[in-house]
Amino acid sequence: MTLGFVLLVHTAFDRAEQVARYFAANDCPVVIHVDGKVKQRVFREFRDRFKDDPAIRFCRRTRVEWGTWSLVRATQEASTRLLEEFPEVRHVFLASGSCLPLRPVAELRDYLDERPETDFIESVTTDQVTWTVDGLETERFTLRFPFSWRKNRKLFDAYVRLQRRLGLKRRIPETVSPHLGSQWWCLTRRTLESILQAPDRAELDAYFSKVWIPDESYFQSLVRRFSTCIESRSLTLSKFDVYGKPHIFYDDHQPLLERSDCFVARKIWPRADKLYQTFLDDNRPVTRRGEPNPGKIDRVFSKANERRGQGRPGLYSQARFPSPGLENGITAARYNVFCGFEDLFEEVQPWLARRLGGRVHGHLYHPDRVQFAGGETVINGCLSDSAALRDYRPEQFLTNLLWSTRGERQSFFFGPNDQPEIGAFLARDPNATLVVISGAWAVPLHTSNMEFDEVKTEAARLQRAELAFLRELKAPGVAARLHLWTLADFVVNPKEKVNNVMREITGPGPRRLTDLPEIRDLSAFPVFLQKLRNAGMKPQVMGSFDGH
């Protein structure tokens, strides 16, 4: 009986009972502290389950609150009783009700017996701490924290600001060397008794009771005063996310937990039946184990933290909808937007589909309906062709489309007659390739059968819309790959310009572009532009046609 456990329990009592009985069955006494906030009836029922086991005891209860002295006091109460009632114990292991042994407890006992004078506790000086999240380091020892960070956050923050403004600082006791570390430790009897029976304990307790999150500093600091051999690490595997919240382990984490070679892990999901069945079975096949090393799985958790903090490019959810500029990629895949091509060329959509592969849609932002490729009414991701649904969230419509069809390049047409809200989004998306022939929308107008006054009105409307779009394309912060020509510039050598675009989109090929769709008849177009000028409208986006 050289190893004893202190269990801090506040929920999942059935799992805490399993673990406590497992320790006791392996000749390890256990003292359990049940949170004082637990109803007396629930506590009595839980305590009565252990009447038949003399190796499991309970200590006086304390109402525990995160980040306060109550957690240290609960640990003191349980540790004191364990040391008093089980004098054979040489090491005390602090765990919670959500902890689970990953290796047979006999291996842990043998490991500690080989190191009878070693204290295992993470204990680092405040200037070396890099893991605090939105917290205080040195100031947690020099300021006072009488208010709860969780329950009275405004008072907590206001009092901290007041102390800083007035320059108020507490005196750190001379016998204290401020250190921080994980709450979960394994200490020798000699060190733990020295801490609990220190002649100046009352003064130390009064000081640490006003330290912020004292369970991360009380034992971590005092162990430096009394221990003769410290290994500054915890034997408990405990991982935290980017917000400082502990990772919860589920059944599918079993291989990861085994790979760590750690003796104990927290925090285990209470309904992870497979984990409890596996790790509480000492008859399971023995695997080759090495020194406990949580670093073996750090890469996995680093990637998980990165994904949780940054998300996946182009994937949005209600749980992770970042502010503009913090999206980690606003769309999931490369795509192409062609402006003016369908106005200038005959049958350009099937030609682009042959050249580019993937899907070439019509006008996804047409005012009447979404023009999916092939006339589809519903596409991947259950996106419908409803203009009303699309216009409710035009940017998310596109991001959902690209996420749902990733692996297949998407292309679509866009023009001044389409819903304009998406324009700024396209301009700042580095995944977008924008191929714009400004003024091409006027080509079908000049051959239309509308009255000229109607044509002039429509031309003025479309030009205003395109000018607004062009301003967005020329604004600071444009990240899209942009190919922009006026209509007059483009028709001078269209094959060369289109060939350059195709090479950028599909990559360099062995042959140059030799065919283009037929360009609509532009012989009367300069006259049409002059007619617009004569009628009082100034064409601005078409470029200069010789002689007009």
Stockholm file with secondary structure:
# STOCKHOLM 1.0

chainA/1-548         MTLGFVLLVHTAFDRAEQVARYFAANDCPVVIHVDGKVKQRVFREFRDRFKDDPAIRFCRRTRVEWGTWSLVRATQEASTRLLEEFPEVRHVFLASGSCLPLRPVAELRDYLDERPETDFIESVTTDQVTWTVDGLETERFTLRFPFSWRKNRKLFDAYVRLQRRLGLKRRIPETVSPHLGSQWWCLTRRTLESILQAPDRAELDAYFSKVWIPDESYFQSLVRRFSTCIESRSLTLSKFDVYGKPHIFYDDHQPLLERSDCFVARKIWPRADKLYQTFLDDNRPVTRRGEPNPGKIDRVFSKANERRGQGRPGLYSQARFPSPGLENGITAARYNVFCGFEDLFEEVQPWLARRLGGRVHGHLYHPDRVQFAGGETVINGCLSDSAALRDYRPEQFLTNLLWSTRGERQSFFFGPNDQPEIGAFLARDPNATLVVISGAWAVPLHTSNMEFDEVKTEAARLQRAELAFLRELKAPGVAARLHLWTLADFVVNPKEKVNNVMREITGPGPRRLTDLPEIRDLSAFPVFLQKLRNAGMKPQVMGSFDGH
#=GR chainA/1-548 SS CCEEEEEEESSCHHHHHHHHHHHHHTTCCEEEEECTTSCHHHHHHHHHTTTTCTTEEECCCCCCCTTSHHHHHHHHHHHHHHHHHCTTCCEEEEEETTCEESSCHHHHHHHHHTSTTCEECCCEEGGGCCCCSSCCSTHHHHSCCCSCTTTCHHHHHHHHHHHHHHTCCCCCCTTCCCEECCSCCEEEHHHHHHHHTCTTHHHHHHHHTTSSSGGGTHHHHHHHHHCSSEECSCSEECCBCTTSCBCCBCGGGHHHHHHHCCSEECCBCTTCHHHHHHHTCTTSCCCCCCSCCGGGGHHHHHHHHHHHHHCCTTCCBTTBCCCTTCSSSSSSSCEEEEESHHHHBTTHHHHHHHHHCSEEEEETTCSSBCCCGGGCSEEGGGEECBHHHHHHSHHHHHHHHHHHTTTSCEEEECCTTSCGGGHHHHHTCTTEEEEEEETTTHHHHHTCCSCHHHHHHHHHHHHHHHHHHHHHHTSTTCCSEEEEEEHHHHTTSHHHHHHHHHHHHHCCCSSCCCCCCCBCCCTTHHHHHHHHHHTTCCCCSSCCCTTC
#=GC SS_cons         CCEEEEEEESSCHHHHHHHHHHHHHTTCCEEEEECTTSCHHHHHHHHHTTTTCTTEEECCCCCCCTTSHHHHHHHHHHHHHHHHHCTTCCEEEEEETTCEESSCHHHHHHHHHTSTTCEECCCEEGGGCCCCSSCCSTHHHHSCCCSCTTTCHHHHHHHHHHHHHHTCCCCCCTTCCCEECCSCCEEEHHHHHHHHTCTTHHHHHHHHTTSSSGGGTHHHHHHHHHCSSEECSCSEECCBCTTSCBCCBCGGGHHHHHHHCCSEECCBCTTCHHHHHHHTCTTSCCCCCCSCCGGGGHHHHHHHHHHHHHCCTTCCBTTBCCCTTCSSSSSSSCEEEEESHHHHBTTHHHHHHHHHCSEEEEETTCSSBCCCGGGCSEEGGGEECBHHHHHHSHHHHHHHHHHHTTTSCEEEECCTTSCGGGHHHHHTCTTEEEEEEETTTHHHHHTCCSCHHHHHHHHHHHHHHHHHHHHHHTSTTCCSEEEEEEHHHHTTSHHHHHHHHHHHHHCCCSSCCCCCCCBCCCTTHHHHHHHHHHTTCCCCSSCCCTTC
//
